[in-house]
């Protein structure tokens, strides 16, 4: 399963532009828990950026923003389904690793 973050903005001419970021499988559960927390708490989410140089220096970007997640009626069910699929896949992979160790 793939999980992707889609960001969309409309121009003055009402034209949509978007950018998509894949979320690594190892981060799926953490991301889903973060979204669930933000939805349940109703607090706004801050977004900011960090520039990391090749030498490892970190610099906070001057761009930042705030937004609030809004869920559709079926949001809870969808998030729960995704979470179950991820956990199911993780259990399957653990079993595969254990079988390989036994061989």
Secondary structure, 3 states (H helix, E strand, C coil): CCEEEEEEEECCCCCEEEEEEEECHHHHHHHHHHHHHHHHHCCCEEEEEEEECCCCCEEEEEEEEEECCCCCCCHHHHHHHHHHHHHHHHHHHHHHHHHHHHC
